[in-house]
Amino acid sequence: MTAWFDVSGVNVAVWSIYTDPAKTVFAINFEWMHRRGKGVPAYMLDRLADRLRPLPSVAALYEDLAQRGYDKRPSIPVNQLFSAADAVDRIIAAVDELTSANGSTGSKQ
């Protein structure tokens, strides 16, 4: 499942969750949002990444986002990510902050 939002005037796939009997992962789609500099501005992606780095397993995966031009969609196993009691609240707050900069709304596809 992928959640799409209007961010900075661009309709983008902000996050995805991939389910499989063996492993379920959650990803913030930096690559799809940035679109090689033609999508969401880098400073907004930096702020989003900063808000999520404290979550389990995230800091190492986000370490080189800017250096790689946001050309990443790091997948985080949900059993690790959601082991933090505040994971859901932190993710919702970070996405809300990202999307509220322009009063966007979300949709699931």
SULDATA-V613563 format. One record per residue. N is the residue number from 1. RES is the residue in one small letter. PHI is phi in degrees with one decimal (999 if undefined). NEAR is the number of other C-alpha atoms within 12 Angstrom. D_CENTER is the distance of its C-alpha to the mean C-alpha in whole Angstrom. Layout:
# SULDATA-V613563
N|RES|PHI|NEAR|D_CENTER / N|RES|PHI|NEAR|D_CENTER
This chain:
# SULDATA-V613563
1|m|999|18|13 / 2|t|-127.4|22|11 / 3|a|-103.5|26|10 / 4|w|-104.4|25|11 / 5|f|-141.9|32|11 / 6|d|-86.4|27|14 / 7|v|-129.8|30|12 / 8|s|53.9|26|15 / 9|g|79.1|20|17 / 10|v|-124.3|24|15 / 11|n|-81.5|25|14 / 12|v|-133.3|33|11 / 13|a|-85.3|32|9 / 14|v|-75.6|41|5 / 15|w|-142.2|34|5 / 16|s|-139.3|27|8 / 17|i|-127.3|26|11 / 18|y|-112.2|21|14 / 19|t|-112.1|18|17 / 20|d|-153.1|12|20 / 21|p|-55.4|7|23 / 22|a|-85.9|10|22 / 23|k|-164.8|15|19 / 24|t|-116.3|20|16 / 25|v|-128.8|26|12 / 26|f|-117.3|31|9 / 27|a|-137.6|33|6 / 28|i|-89.7|40|2 / 29|n|-89.7|34|5 / 30|f|-55.8|39|6 / 31|e|-58.5|29|10 / 32|w|-70.6|33|10 / 33|m|-74.1|38|9 / 34|h|-79.6|33|11 / 35|r|47.3|24|14 / 36|r|53.2|18|16 / 37|g|86.2|21|16 / 38|k|-104.6|18|17 / 39|g|-117.7|27|14 / 40|v|-67.1|35|12 / 41|p|-60.5|27|14 / 42|a|-58.0|27|13 / 43|y|-62.7|20|14 / 44|m|-72.2|28|11 / 45|l|-69.6|37|8 / 46|d|-59.0|26|11 / 47|r|-63.9|25|11 / 48|l|-59.9|35|7 / 49|a|-60.8|36|7 / 50|d|-60.8|24|11 / 51|r|-69.7|25|10 / 52|l|-97.8|35|8 / 53|r|-54.7|25|11 / 54|p|-66.1|23|14 / 55|l|-71.3|30|12 / 56|p|-56.0|23|14 / 57|s|73.3|26|14 / 58|v|-86.0|32|11 / 59|a|-52.6|19|13 / 60|a|-65.4|17|15 / 61|l|-70.6|27|12 / 62|y|-95.0|35|10 / 63|e|-53.5|21|14 / 64|d|-112.5|19|15 / 65|l|-56.0|30|12 / 66|a|-64.0|25|14 / 67|q|-61.9|12|17 / 68|r|-93.5|18|16 / 69|g|65.0|27|15 / 70|y|60.0|34|11 / 71|d|-87.3|23|12 / 72|k|-144.9|26|10 / 73|r|-133.1|30|8 / 74|p|-60.2|29|9 / 75|s|-95.9|27|10 / 76|i|-115.8|32|11 / 77|p|-56.8|24|14 / 78|v|-64.1|26|14 / 79|n|-65.6|20|17 / 80|q|-82.5|19|16 / 81|l|-58.1|29|13 / 82|f|-87.0|22|14 / 83|s|-74.2|15|18 / 84|a|-82.0|19|17 / 85|a|-61.0|15|18 / 86|d|-99.3|16|16 / 87|a|-58.6|25|13 / 88|v|-62.3|18|12 / 89|d|-61.1|16|14 / 90|r|-65.8|24|11 / 91|i|-65.1|30|8 / 92|i|-61.4|21|10 / 93|a|-62.7|18|11 / 94|a|-65.9|29|8 / 95|v|-69.8|34|7 / 96|d|-59.8|24|11 / 97|e|-62.3|25|12 / 98|l|-60.7|38|10 / 99|t|-83.6|33|11 / 100|s|-77.2|20|15 / 101|a|-59.4|21|16 / 102|n|-132.9|18|17 / 103|g|65.0|15|18 / 104|s|-74.6|21|16 / 105|t|-126.0|24|16 / 106|g|-109.6|24|14 / 107|s|-147.4|17|15 / 108|k|-102.7|17|14 / 109|q|-128.9|14|16
